[in-house]
Amino acid sequence: MGNVAFILSEEAYYGFRLVGFTHCFLCIDAVSTRRALSAVKNNQDISLVIIEKELMDLLTKDEKNELLLSESPFFFDINAKSARPYREELENFVKQAGVYIGGS
């Protein structure tokens, strides 16, 4: 079973940390987003990465395509300001993928 990681802006980061997610990366620009992406790609325990759409939009087209084609870890972008529509889809994916939410 793998872990889930979150790449988030400051607005969403603290909320996810307060809920108890341990693999959270705070990003403020393209440089910090790329640094977080490198960290999750190098962590064999992470199989699902939730990245805030606004941060994904900071990346080049080639970088976005690389993430969207990745199978390990799998990348899923969300609009953190209105994540409700994605909740059911994400919950189903997490169950099917066997991803552990808590992390350590």
Summary of the structure (lengths in Angstrom):
residues: 104
radius of gyration: 12.5
end to end distance: 12.7
largest distance: 33.3
contacts: 289
relative contact order: 0.24
helix: 50%
strand: 23%
